[in-house]
């Protein structure tokens, strides 16, 4: 996992096989804004950070580097529970990604 905010955002998005456009729709910004966040060109507001943390199933502290991946919200789940949460999230994203 990359250390900076942008690297963490990109890694989380790609791990969940999400497009920048999908994440942009979910938080109400343009795809270019997601790209700017991931390339450390722009810094998201706290409200946007909170939305991104919710989408990716991690804490804001994890996103900004104050918490390691092993301390993130999903890491407290057992393997099948984590898989289930990710599967449900992907189903919802696919349903609303039109």
Order of alpha helices (4+ residues) and beta strands (2+ residues): alpha-alpha-alpha-alpha-alpha-alpha
